[in-house]
Amino acid sequence: MWMWFCAECSVGGLFSCEDDVVKAAFVNQQQKFRAFLEELSKTKLEVDPGSEASVKKYYDTMAKIRGR
């Protein structure tokens, strides 16, 4: 069986680095998570657990950041 080793991403196998679905999924999730954190850092959230309006505002803000 023919095998290779990619020095750039330290992965060996039968496919090129671009065909590594696990790496692609990880990179995609990291980009989404970093974008989420960037938007979250721009937002000031103060939540009063006893206030329904405050919790709803928090929920709406988080939904907006997540793109839902």
PDB file of N, H, CA, C and O in Angstrom:
ATOM      1  N   MET A   1       0.845  -1.180   0.000  1.00  0.00           N
ATOM      2  CA  MET A   1       0.000   0.000   0.000  1.00  0.00           C
ATOM      3  C   MET A   1       0.888   1.240   0.000  1.00  0.00           C
ATOM      4  O   MET A   1       1.915   1.262   0.678  1.00  0.00           O
ATOM      5  N   TRP A   2       0.520   2.237  -0.724  1.00  0.00           N
ATOM      6  H   TRP A   2      -0.315   2.219  -1.274  1.00  0.00           H
ATOM      7  CA  TRP A   2       1.257   3.486  -0.890  1.00  0.00           C
ATOM      8  C   TRP A   2       0.864   4.436   0.233  1.00  0.00           C
ATOM      9  O   TRP A   2      -0.322   4.707   0.419  1.00  0.00           O
ATOM     10  N   MET A   3       1.832   4.944   0.982  1.00  0.00           N
ATOM     11  H   MET A   3       2.796   4.724   0.830  1.00  0.00           H
ATOM     12  CA  MET A   3       1.576   5.889   2.063  1.00  0.00           C
ATOM     13  C   MET A   3       2.471   7.111   1.889  1.00  0.00           C
ATOM     14  O   MET A   3       3.480   7.029   1.187  1.00  0.00           O
ATOM     15  N   TRP A   4       2.141   8.212   2.491  1.00  0.00           N
ATOM     16  H   TRP A   4       1.322   8.279   3.061  1.00  0.00           H
ATOM     17  CA  TRP A   4       2.921   9.433   2.445  1.00  0.00           C
ATOM     18  C   TRP A   4       2.888  10.087   3.813  1.00  0.00           C
ATOM     19  O   TRP A   4       2.113   9.687   4.682  1.00  0.00           O
ATOM     20  N   PHE A   5       3.719  11.078   4.001  1.00  0.00           N
ATOM     21  H   PHE A   5       4.349  11.402   3.296  1.00  0.00           H
ATOM     22  CA  PHE A   5       3.743  11.864   5.233  1.00  0.00           C
ATOM     23  C   PHE A   5       3.846  13.333   4.855  1.00  0.00           C
ATOM     24  O   PHE A   5       4.746  13.724   4.111  1.00  0.00           O
ATOM     25  N   CYS A   6       2.940  14.138   5.358  1.00  0.00           N
ATOM     26  H   CYS A   6       2.209  13.820   5.962  1.00  0.00           H
ATOM     27  CA  CYS A   6       2.941  15.578   5.075  1.00  0.00           C
ATOM     28  C   CYS A   6       3.649  16.297   6.218  1.00  0.00           C
ATOM     29  O   CYS A   6       3.147  16.326   7.342  1.00  0.00           O
ATOM     30  N   ALA A   7       4.796  16.867   5.936  1.00  0.00           N
ATOM     31  H   ALA A   7       5.204  16.843   5.024  1.00  0.00           H
ATOM     32  CA  ALA A   7       5.581  17.558   6.964  1.00  0.00           C
ATOM     33  C   ALA A   7       4.905  18.841   7.440  1.00  0.00           C
ATOM     34  O   ALA A   7       5.125  19.266   8.574  1.00  0.00           O
ATOM     35  N   GLU A   8       4.090  19.462   6.594  1.00  0.00           N
ATOM     36  H   GLU A   8       3.911  19.117   5.673  1.00  0.00           H
ATOM     37  CA  GLU A   8       3.438  20.725   6.961  1.00  0.00           C
ATOM     38  C   GLU A   8       2.397  20.530   8.054  1.00  0.00           C
ATOM     39  O   GLU A   8       2.277  21.356   8.959  1.00  0.00           O
ATOM     40  N   CYS A   9       1.647  19.439   7.971  1.00  0.00           N
ATOM     41  H   CYS A   9       1.744  18.767   7.236  1.00  0.00           H
ATOM     42  CA  CYS A   9       0.582  19.252   8.958  1.00  0.00           C
ATOM     43  C   CYS A   9       0.785  17.994   9.786  1.00  0.00           C
ATOM     44  O   CYS A   9      -0.096  17.619  10.559  1.00  0.00           O
ATOM     45  N   SER A  10       1.922  17.338   9.641  1.00  0.00           N
ATOM     46  H   SER A  10       2.638  17.643   9.013  1.00  0.00           H
ATOM     47  CA  SER A  10       2.273  16.155  10.430  1.00  0.00           C
ATOM     48  C   SER A  10       1.230  15.052  10.337  1.00  0.00           C
ATOM     49  O   SER A  10       0.910  14.397  11.329  1.00  0.00           O
ATOM     50  N   VAL A  11       0.713  14.858   9.152  1.00  0.00           N
ATOM     51  H   VAL A  11       0.973  15.390   8.346  1.00  0.00           H
ATOM     52  CA  VAL A  11      -0.296  13.826   8.933  1.00  0.00           C
ATOM     53  C   VAL A  11       0.205  12.872   7.868  1.00  0.00           C
ATOM     54  O   VAL A  11       0.720  13.300   6.835  1.00  0.00           O
ATOM     55  N   GLY A  12       0.060  11.613   8.112  1.00  0.00           N
ATOM     56  H   GLY A  12      -0.358  11.266   8.951  1.00  0.00           H
ATOM     57  CA  GLY A  12       0.401  10.615   7.104  1.00  0.00           C
ATOM     58  C   GLY A  12      -0.875   9.945   6.641  1.00  0.00           C
ATOM     59  O   GLY A  12      -1.856   9.900   7.383  1.00  0.00           O
ATOM     60  N   GLY A  13      -0.875   9.425   5.426  1.00  0.00           N
ATOM     61  H   GLY A  13      -0.077   9.462   4.824  1.00  0.00           H
ATOM     62  CA  GLY A  13      -2.074   8.750   4.950  1.00  0.00           C
ATOM     63  C   GLY A  13      -2.126   8.639   3.456  1.00  0.00           C
ATOM     64  O   GLY A  13      -1.111   8.759   2.770  1.00  0.00           O
ATOM     65  N   LEU A  14      -3.320   8.410   2.956  1.00  0.00           N
ATOM     66  H   LEU A  14      -4.144   8.314   3.514  1.00  0.00           H
ATOM     67  CA  LEU A  14      -3.525   8.202   1.534  1.00  0.00           C
ATOM     68  C   LEU A  14      -4.036   9.453   0.824  1.00  0.00           C
ATOM     69  O   LEU A  14      -4.149   9.458  -0.402  1.00  0.00           O
ATOM     70  N   PHE A  15      -4.341  10.500   1.564  1.00  0.00           N
ATOM     71  H   PHE A  15      -4.249  10.496   2.559  1.00  0.00           H
ATOM     72  CA  PHE A  15      -4.935  11.696   0.988  1.00  0.00           C
ATOM     73  C   PHE A  15      -4.025  12.893   1.223  1.00  0.00           C
ATOM     74  O   PHE A  15      -3.132  12.844   2.070  1.00  0.00           O
ATOM     75  N   SER A  16      -4.248  13.952   0.484  1.00  0.00           N
ATOM     76  H   SER A  16      -4.973  13.992  -0.204  1.00  0.00           H
ATOM     77  CA  SER A  16      -3.478  15.175   0.695  1.00  0.00           C
ATOM     78  C   SER A  16      -4.010  15.904   1.924  1.00  0.00           C
ATOM     79  O   SER A  16      -5.063  15.549   2.453  1.00  0.00           O
ATOM     80  N   CYS A  17      -3.292  16.912   2.373  1.00  0.00           N
ATOM     81  H   CYS A  17      -2.436  17.201   1.944  1.00  0.00           H
ATOM     82  CA  CYS A  17      -3.721  17.687   3.545  1.00  0.00           C
ATOM     83  C   CYS A  17      -5.097  18.311   3.324  1.00  0.00           C
ATOM     84  O   CYS A  17      -5.903  18.401   4.250  1.00  0.00           O
ATOM     85  N   GLU A  18      -5.355  18.735   2.106  1.00  0.00           N
ATOM     86  H   GLU A  18      -4.701  18.663   1.354  1.00  0.00           H
ATOM     87  CA  GLU A  18      -6.634  19.382   1.807  1.00  0.00           C
ATOM     88  C   GLU A  18      -7.799  18.404   1.898  1.00  0.00           C
ATOM     89  O   GLU A  18      -8.944  18.822   2.065  1.00  0.00           O
ATOM     90  N   ASP A  19      -7.516  17.091   1.789  1.00  0.00           N
ATOM     91  H   ASP A  19      -6.585  16.751   1.653  1.00  0.00           H
ATOM     92  CA  ASP A  19      -8.564  16.078   1.837  1.00  0.00           C
ATOM     93  C   ASP A  19      -8.804  15.555   3.248  1.00  0.00           C
ATOM     94  O   ASP A  19      -9.645  14.677   3.437  1.00  0.00           O
ATOM     95  N   ASP A  20      -8.096  16.065   4.230  1.00  0.00           N
ATOM     96  H   ASP A  20      -7.413  16.779   4.076  1.00  0.00           H
ATOM     97  CA  ASP A  20      -8.238  15.603   5.608  1.00  0.00           C
ATOM     98  C   ASP A  20      -9.523  16.193   6.187  1.00  0.00           C
ATOM     99  O   ASP A  20      -9.546  17.362   6.572  1.00  0.00           O
ATOM    100  N   VAL A  21     -10.590  15.397   6.251  1.00  0.00           N
ATOM    101  H   VAL A  21     -10.570  14.447   5.939  1.00  0.00           H
ATOM    102  CA  VAL A  21     -11.896  15.902   6.677  1.00  0.00           C
ATOM    103  C   VAL A  21     -11.906  16.265   8.154  1.00  0.00           C
ATOM    104  O   VAL A  21     -12.618  17.185   8.556  1.00  0.00           O
ATOM    105  N   VAL A  22     -11.134  15.562   8.967  1.00  0.00           N
ATOM    106  H   VAL A  22     -10.555  14.814   8.641  1.00  0.00           H
ATOM    107  CA  VAL A  22     -11.084  15.877  10.394  1.00  0.00           C
ATOM    108  C   VAL A  22     -10.426  17.240  10.601  1.00  0.00           C
ATOM    109  O   VAL A  22     -10.914  18.064  11.374  1.00  0.00           O
ATOM    110  N   LYS A  23      -9.320  17.464   9.904  1.00  0.00           N
ATOM    111  H   LYS A  23      -8.924  16.794   9.276  1.00  0.00           H
ATOM    112  CA  LYS A  23      -8.637  18.752  10.010  1.00  0.00           C
ATOM    113  C   LYS A  23      -9.538  19.876   9.494  1.00  0.00           C
ATOM    114  O   LYS A  23      -9.613  20.943  10.103  1.00  0.00           O
ATOM    115  N   ALA A  24     -10.215  19.638   8.384  1.00  0.00           N
ATOM    116  H   ALA A  24     -10.154  18.771   7.889  1.00  0.00           H
ATOM    117  CA  ALA A  24     -11.107  20.655   7.819  1.00  0.00           C
ATOM    118  C   ALA A  24     -12.235  20.993   8.788  1.00  0.00           C
ATOM    119  O   ALA A  24     -12.578  22.163   8.956  1.00  0.00           O
ATOM    120  N   ALA A  25     -12.815  19.975   9.429  1.00  0.00           N
ATOM    121  H   ALA A  25     -12.536  19.024   9.293  1.00  0.00           H
ATOM    122  CA  ALA A  25     -13.893  20.210  10.396  1.00  0.00           C
ATOM    123  C   ALA A  25     -13.368  20.987  11.598  1.00  0.00           C
ATOM    124  O   ALA A  25     -14.034  21.900  12.085  1.00  0.00           O
ATOM    125  N   PHE A  26     -12.177  20.631  12.078  1.00  0.00           N
ATOM    126  H   PHE A  26     -11.636  19.889  11.682  1.00  0.00           H
ATOM    127  CA  PHE A  26     -11.581  21.317  13.212  1.00  0.00           C
ATOM    128  C   PHE A  26     -11.311  22.783  12.879  1.00  0.00           C
ATOM    129  O   PHE A  26     -11.639  23.671  13.666  1.00  0.00           O
ATOM    130  N   VAL A  27     -10.723  23.034  11.729  1.00  0.00           N
ATOM    131  H   VAL A  27     -10.457  22.313  11.090  1.00  0.00           H
ATOM    132  CA  VAL A  27     -10.417  24.409  11.317  1.00  0.00           C
ATOM    133  C   VAL A  27     -11.708  25.218  11.197  1.00  0.00           C
ATOM    134  O   VAL A  27     -11.755  26.374  11.616  1.00  0.00           O
ATOM    135  N   ASN A  28     -12.741  24.625  10.634  1.00  0.00           N
ATOM    136  H   ASN A  28     -12.703  23.686  10.293  1.00  0.00           H
ATOM    137  CA  ASN A  28     -14.034  25.300  10.479  1.00  0.00           C
ATOM    138  C   ASN A  28     -14.620  25.659  11.846  1.00  0.00           C
ATOM    139  O   ASN A  28     -15.078  26.785  12.040  1.00  0.00           O
ATOM    140  N   GLN A  29     -14.612  24.725  12.791  1.00  0.00           N
ATOM    141  H   GLN A  29     -14.240  23.810  12.634  1.00  0.00           H
ATOM    142  CA  GLN A  29     -15.154  24.986  14.126  1.00  0.00           C
ATOM    143  C   GLN A  29     -14.331  26.043  14.858  1.00  0.00           C
ATOM    144  O   GLN A  29     -14.893  26.878  15.567  1.00  0.00           O
ATOM    145  N   GLN A  30     -13.015  26.018  14.696  1.00  0.00           N
ATOM    146  H   GLN A  30     -12.559  25.339  14.120  1.00  0.00           H
ATOM    147  CA  GLN A  30     -12.159  27.015  15.335  1.00  0.00           C
ATOM    148  C   GLN A  30     -12.449  28.417  14.791  1.00  0.00           C
ATOM    149  O   GLN A  30     -12.479  29.385  15.551  1.00  0.00           O
ATOM    150  N   GLN A  31     -12.660  28.525  13.485  1.00  0.00           N
ATOM    151  H   GLN A  31     -12.636  27.739  12.867  1.00  0.00           H
ATOM    152  CA  GLN A  31     -12.975  29.827  12.891  1.00  0.00           C
ATOM    153  C   GLN A  31     -14.296  30.353  13.418  1.00  0.00           C
ATOM    154  O   GLN A  31     -14.414  31.536  13.738  1.00  0.00           O
ATOM    155  N   LYS A  32     -15.292  29.479  13.510  1.00  0.00           N
ATOM    156  H   LYS A  32     -15.196  28.518  13.250  1.00  0.00           H
ATOM    157  CA  LYS A  32     -16.602  29.889  14.041  1.00  0.00           C
ATOM    158  C   LYS A  32     -16.495  30.304  15.507  1.00  0.00           C
ATOM    159  O   LYS A  32     -17.082  31.304  15.919  1.00  0.00           O
ATOM    160  N   PHE A  33     -15.741  29.526  16.292  1.00  0.00           N
ATOM    161  H   PHE A  33     -15.265  28.713  15.956  1.00  0.00           H
ATOM    162  CA  PHE A  33     -15.600  29.815  17.709  1.00  0.00           C
ATOM    163  C   PHE A  33     -14.869  31.142  17.927  1.00  0.00           C
ATOM    164  O   PHE A  33     -15.259  31.932  18.787  1.00  0.00           O
ATOM    165  N   ARG A  34     -13.824  31.382  17.160  1.00  0.00           N
ATOM    166  H   ARG A  34     -13.508  30.740  16.461  1.00  0.00           H
ATOM    167  CA  ARG A  34     -13.084  32.645  17.291  1.00  0.00           C
ATOM    168  C   ARG A  34     -13.939  33.834  16.876  1.00  0.00           C
ATOM    169  O   ARG A  34     -13.854  34.897  17.492  1.00  0.00           O
ATOM    170  N   ALA A  35     -14.761  33.675  15.843  1.00  0.00           N
ATOM    171  H   ALA A  35     -14.831  32.812  15.343  1.00  0.00           H
ATOM    172  CA  ALA A  35     -15.669  34.748  15.431  1.00  0.00           C
ATOM    173  C   ALA A  35     -16.698  35.012  16.533  1.00  0.00           C
ATOM    174  O   ALA A  35     -17.032  36.164  16.812  1.00  0.00           O
ATOM    175  N   PHE A  36     -17.196  33.943  17.157  1.00  0.00           N
ATOM    176  H   PHE A  36     -16.925  33.008  16.930  1.00  0.00           H
ATOM    177  CA  PHE A  36     -18.144  34.072  18.262  1.00  0.00           C
ATOM    178  C   PHE A  36     -17.507  34.841  19.422  1.00  0.00           C
ATOM    179  O   PHE A  36     -18.116  35.759  19.972  1.00  0.00           O
ATOM    180  N   LEU A  37     -16.280  34.464  19.791  1.00  0.00           N
ATOM    181  H   LEU A  37     -15.785  33.718  19.344  1.00  0.00           H
ATOM    182  CA  LEU A  37     -15.597  35.149  20.884  1.00  0.00           C
ATOM    183  C   LEU A  37     -15.331  36.613  20.559  1.00  0.00           C
ATOM    184  O   LEU A  37     -15.414  37.470  21.439  1.00  0.00           O
ATOM    185  N   GLU A  38     -15.014  36.903  19.309  1.00  0.00           N
ATOM    186  H   GLU A  38     -14.946  36.207  18.594  1.00  0.00           H
ATOM    187  CA  GLU A  38     -14.777  38.288  18.896  1.00  0.00           C
ATOM    188  C   GLU A  38     -16.049  39.122  19.076  1.00  0.00           C
ATOM    189  O   GLU A  38     -15.994  40.226  19.617  1.00  0.00           O
ATOM    190  N   GLU A  39     -17.177  38.603  18.629  1.00  0.00           N
ATOM    191  H   GLU A  39     -17.221  37.706  18.189  1.00  0.00           H
ATOM    192  CA  GLU A  39     -18.445  39.328  18.784  1.00  0.00           C
ATOM    193  C   GLU A  39     -18.830  39.441  20.254  1.00  0.00           C
ATOM    194  O   GLU A  39     -19.340  40.472  20.692  1.00  0.00           O
ATOM    195  N   LEU A  40     -18.586  38.384  21.006  1.00  0.00           N
ATOM    196  H   LEU A  40     -18.172  37.546  20.650  1.00  0.00           H
ATOM    197  CA  LEU A  40     -18.921  38.404  22.426  1.00  0.00           C
ATOM    198  C   LEU A  40     -18.099  39.452  23.169  1.00  0.00           C
ATOM    199  O   LEU A  40     -18.599  40.089  24.096  1.00  0.00           O
ATOM    200  N   SER A  41     -16.848  39.634  22.772  1.00  0.00           N
ATOM    201  H   SER A  41     -16.441  39.117  22.018  1.00  0.00           H
ATOM    202  CA  SER A  41     -16.000  40.622  23.436  1.00  0.00           C
ATOM    203  C   SER A  41     -16.474  42.050  23.175  1.00  0.00           C
ATOM    204  O   SER A  41     -16.152  42.954  23.945  1.00  0.00           O
ATOM    205  N   LYS A  42     -17.223  42.262  22.116  1.00  0.00           N
ATOM    206  H   LYS A  42     -17.485  41.527  21.490  1.00  0.00           H
ATOM    207  CA  LYS A  42     -17.742  43.591  21.786  1.00  0.00           C
ATOM    208  C   LYS A  42     -19.043  43.899  22.527  1.00  0.00           C
ATOM    209  O   LYS A  42     -19.534  45.027  22.487  1.00  0.00           O
ATOM    210  N   THR A  43     -19.596  42.896  23.200  1.00  0.00           N
ATOM    211  H   THR A  43     -19.198  41.979  23.232  1.00  0.00           H
ATOM    212  CA  THR A  43     -20.905  43.019  23.823  1.00  0.00           C
ATOM    213  C   THR A  43     -20.778  43.034  25.341  1.00  0.00           C
ATOM    214  O   THR A  43     -20.061  42.221  25.923  1.00  0.00           O
ATOM    215  N   LYS A  44     -21.467  43.950  25.960  1.00  0.00           N
ATOM    216  H   LYS A  44     -22.049  44.611  25.487  1.00  0.00           H
ATOM    217  CA  LYS A  44     -21.487  43.993  27.417  1.00  0.00           C
ATOM    218  C   LYS A  44     -22.785  43.330  27.877  1.00  0.00           C
ATOM    219  O   LYS A  44     -23.884  43.811  27.598  1.00  0.00           O
ATOM    220  N   LEU A  45     -22.630  42.233  28.577  1.00  0.00           N
ATOM    221  H   LEU A  45     -21.738  41.842  28.804  1.00  0.00           H
ATOM    222  CA  LEU A  45     -23.798  41.488  29.051  1.00  0.00           C
ATOM    223  C   LEU A  45     -23.852  41.528  30.575  1.00  0.00           C
ATOM    224  O   LEU A  45     -22.923  41.097  31.259  1.00  0.00           O
ATOM    225  N   GLU A  46     -24.943  42.047  31.082  1.00  0.00           N
ATOM    226  H   GLU A  46     -25.698  42.397  30.527  1.00  0.00           H
ATOM    227  CA  GLU A  46     -25.195  42.023  32.513  1.00  0.00           C
ATOM    228  C   GLU A  46     -26.504  41.288  32.709  1.00  0.00           C
ATOM    229  O   GLU A  46     -27.552  41.724  32.232  1.00  0.00           O
ATOM    230  N   VAL A  47     -26.437  40.174  33.413  1.00  0.00           N
ATOM    231  H   VAL A  47     -25.586  39.820  33.800  1.00  0.00           H
ATOM    232  CA  VAL A  47     -27.622  39.347  33.585  1.00  0.00           C
ATOM    233  C   VAL A  47     -28.017  39.300  35.051  1.00  0.00           C
ATOM    234  O   VAL A  47     -27.213  38.975  35.924  1.00  0.00           O
ATOM    235  N   ASP A  48     -29.265  39.631  35.294  1.00  0.00           N
ATOM    236  H   ASP A  48     -29.919  39.896  34.585  1.00  0.00           H
ATOM    237  CA  ASP A  48     -29.849  39.476  36.619  1.00  0.00           C
ATOM    238  C   ASP A  48     -30.759  38.255  36.552  1.00  0.00           C
ATOM    239  O   ASP A  48     -31.827  38.324  35.943  1.00  0.00           O
ATOM    240  N   PRO A  49     -30.364  37.138  37.161  1.00  0.00           N
ATOM    241  CA  PRO A  49     -31.154  35.907  37.052  1.00  0.00           C
ATOM    242  C   PRO A  49     -32.587  36.054  37.550  1.00  0.00           C
ATOM    243  O   PRO A  49     -33.453  35.267  37.167  1.00  0.00           O
ATOM    244  N   GLY A  50     -32.850  37.035  38.387  1.00  0.00           N
ATOM    245  H   GLY A  50     -32.147  37.675  38.698  1.00  0.00           H
ATOM    246  CA  GLY A  50     -34.193  37.235  38.904  1.00  0.00           C
ATOM    247  C   GLY A  50     -35.086  38.057  37.988  1.00  0.00           C
ATOM    248  O   GLY A  50     -36.290  38.166  38.219  1.00  0.00           O
ATOM    249  N   SER A  51     -34.499  38.631  36.955  1.00  0.00           N
ATOM    250  H   SER A  51     -33.520  38.543  36.767  1.00  0.00           H
ATOM    251  CA  SER A  51     -35.255  39.490  36.048  1.00  0.00           C
ATOM    252  C   SER A  51     -35.496  38.779  34.721  1.00  0.00           C
ATOM    253  O   SER A  51     -34.553  38.465  33.995  1.00  0.00           O
ATOM    254  N   GLU A  52     -36.744  38.531  34.417  1.00  0.00           N
ATOM    255  H   GLU A  52     -37.511  38.786  35.007  1.00  0.00           H
ATOM    256  CA  GLU A  52     -37.094  37.853  33.171  1.00  0.00           C
ATOM    257  C   GLU A  52     -36.666  38.676  31.953  1.00  0.00           C
ATOM    258  O   GLU A  52     -36.232  38.116  30.946  1.00  0.00           O
ATOM    259  N   ALA A  53     -36.786  39.985  32.045  1.00  0.00           N
ATOM    260  H   ALA A  53     -37.138  40.440  32.863  1.00  0.00           H
ATOM    261  CA  ALA A  53     -36.386  40.855  30.935  1.00  0.00           C
ATOM    262  C   ALA A  53     -34.876  40.784  30.707  1.00  0.00           C
ATOM    263  O   ALA A  53     -34.419  40.772  29.563  1.00  0.00           O
ATOM    264  N   SER A  54     -34.113  40.737  31.778  1.00  0.00           N
ATOM    265  H   SER A  54     -34.484  40.746  32.707  1.00  0.00           H
ATOM    266  CA  SER A  54     -32.657  40.651  31.671  1.00  0.00           C
ATOM    267  C   SER A  54     -32.229  39.324  31.044  1.00  0.00           C
ATOM    268  O   SER A  54     -31.333  39.289  30.201  1.00  0.00           O
ATOM    269  N   VAL A  55     -32.869  38.245  31.459  1.00  0.00           N
ATOM    270  H   VAL A  55     -33.596  38.274  32.144  1.00  0.00           H
ATOM    271  CA  VAL A  55     -32.547  36.927  30.901  1.00  0.00           C
ATOM    272  C   VAL A  55     -32.930  36.869  29.433  1.00  0.00           C
ATOM    273  O   VAL A  55     -32.192  36.306  28.625  1.00  0.00           O
ATOM    274  N   LYS A  56     -34.083  37.449  29.072  1.00  0.00           N
ATOM    275  H   LYS A  56     -34.683  37.906  29.729  1.00  0.00           H
ATOM    276  CA  LYS A  56     -34.511  37.458  27.667  1.00  0.00           C
ATOM    277  C   LYS A  56     -33.534  38.281  26.826  1.00  0.00           C
ATOM    278  O   LYS A  56     -33.197  37.883  25.711  1.00  0.00           O
ATOM    279  N   LYS A  57     -33.078  39.419  27.344  1.00  0.00           N
ATOM    280  H   LYS A  57     -33.352  39.742  28.250  1.00  0.00           H
ATOM    281  CA  LYS A  57     -32.113  40.238  26.618  1.00  0.00           C
ATOM    282  C   LYS A  57     -30.820  39.459  26.401  1.00  0.00           C
ATOM    283  O   LYS A  57     -30.242  39.498  25.315  1.00  0.00           O
ATOM    284  N   TYR A  58     -30.368  38.751  27.435  1.00  0.00           N
ATOM    285  H   TYR A  58     -30.838  38.720  28.317  1.00  0.00           H
ATOM    286  CA  TYR A  58     -29.165  37.918  27.317  1.00  0.00           C
ATOM    287  C   TYR A  58     -29.367  36.848  26.249  1.00  0.00           C
ATOM    288  O   TYR A  58     -28.504  36.651  25.393  1.00  0.00           O
ATOM    289  N   TYR A  59     -30.503  36.159  26.299  1.00  0.00           N
ATOM    290  H   TYR A  59     -31.203  36.319  26.994  1.00  0.00           H
ATOM    291  CA  TYR A  59     -30.809  35.109  25.321  1.00  0.00           C
ATOM    292  C   TYR A  59     -30.834  35.677  23.903  1.00  0.00           C
ATOM    293  O   TYR A  59     -30.249  35.094  22.990  1.00  0.00           O
ATOM    294  N   ASP A  60     -31.505  36.805  23.718  1.00  0.00           N
ATOM    295  H   ASP A  60     -31.980  37.278  24.459  1.00  0.00           H
ATOM    296  CA  ASP A  60     -31.592  37.422  22.385  1.00  0.00           C
ATOM    297  C   ASP A  60     -30.217  37.843  21.870  1.00  0.00           C
ATOM    298  O   ASP A  60     -29.916  37.677  20.688  1.00  0.00           O
ATOM    299  N   THR A  61     -29.388  38.386  22.753  1.00  0.00           N
ATOM    300  H   THR A  61     -29.633  38.521  23.713  1.00  0.00           H
ATOM    301  CA  THR A  61     -28.037  38.795  22.362  1.00  0.00           C
ATOM    302  C   THR A  61     -27.216  37.590  21.952  1.00  0.00           C
ATOM    303  O   THR A  61     -26.534  37.626  20.928  1.00  0.00           O
ATOM    304  N   MET A  62     -27.270  36.520  22.738  1.00  0.00           N
ATOM    305  H   MET A  62     -27.824  36.491  23.570  1.00  0.00           H
ATOM    306  CA  MET A  62     -26.510  35.311  22.413  1.00  0.00           C
ATOM    307  C   MET A  62     -27.010  34.683  21.101  1.00  0.00           C
ATOM    308  O   MET A  62     -26.205  34.219  20.294  1.00  0.00           O
ATOM    309  N   ALA A  63     -28.313  34.667  20.890  1.00  0.00           N
ATOM    310  H   ALA A  63     -28.967  35.044  21.546  1.00  0.00           H
ATOM    311  CA  ALA A  63     -28.868  34.128  19.655  1.00  0.00           C
ATOM    312  C   ALA A  63     -28.406  34.951  18.451  1.00  0.00           C
ATOM    313  O   ALA A  63     -28.091  34.397  17.398  1.00  0.00           O
ATOM    314  N   LYS A  64     -28.368  36.271  18.611  1.00  0.00           N
ATOM    315  H   LYS A  64     -28.624  36.722  19.467  1.00  0.00           H
ATOM    316  CA  LYS A  64     -27.916  37.144  17.534  1.00  0.00           C
ATOM    317  C   LYS A  64     -26.445  36.878  17.202  1.00  0.00           C
ATOM    318  O   LYS A  64     -26.072  36.795  16.032  1.00  0.00           O
ATOM    319  N   ILE A  65     -25.616  36.744  18.243  1.00  0.00           N
ATOM    320  H   ILE A  65     -25.920  36.812  19.193  1.00  0.00           H
ATOM    321  CA  ILE A  65     -24.189  36.485  18.025  1.00  0.00           C
ATOM    322  C   ILE A  65     -23.995  35.131  17.332  1.00  0.00           C
ATOM    323  O   ILE A  65     -23.163  35.004  16.434  1.00  0.00           O
ATOM    324  N   ARG A  66     -24.750  34.142  17.745  1.00  0.00           N
ATOM    325  H   ARG A  66     -25.426  34.245  18.475  1.00  0.00           H
ATOM    326  CA  ARG A  66     -24.637  32.808  17.163  1.00  0.00           C
ATOM    327  C   ARG A  66     -25.249  32.717  15.769  1.00  0.00           C
ATOM    328  O   ARG A  66     -25.040  31.737  15.054  1.00  0.00           O
ATOM    329  N   GLY A  67     -26.000  33.737  15.391  1.00  0.00           N
ATOM    330  H   GLY A  67     -26.169  34.534  15.971  1.00  0.00           H
ATOM    331  CA  GLY A  67     -26.585  33.761  14.054  1.00  0.00           C
ATOM    332  C   GLY A  67     -27.857  32.955  13.919  1.00  0.00           C
ATOM    333  O   GLY A  67     -28.159  32.433  12.846  1.00  0.00           O
ATOM    334  N   ARG A  68     -28.600  32.853  14.998  1.00  0.00           N
ATOM    335  H   ARG A  68     -28.355  33.278  15.870  1.00  0.00           H
ATOM    336  CA  ARG A  68     -29.860  32.098  14.954  1.00  0.00           C
ATOM    337  C   ARG A  68     -31.038  33.005  14.840  1.00  0.00           C
ATOM    338  O   ARG A  68     -32.176  32.537  14.791  1.00  0.00           O
TER     339      ARG A  68
END
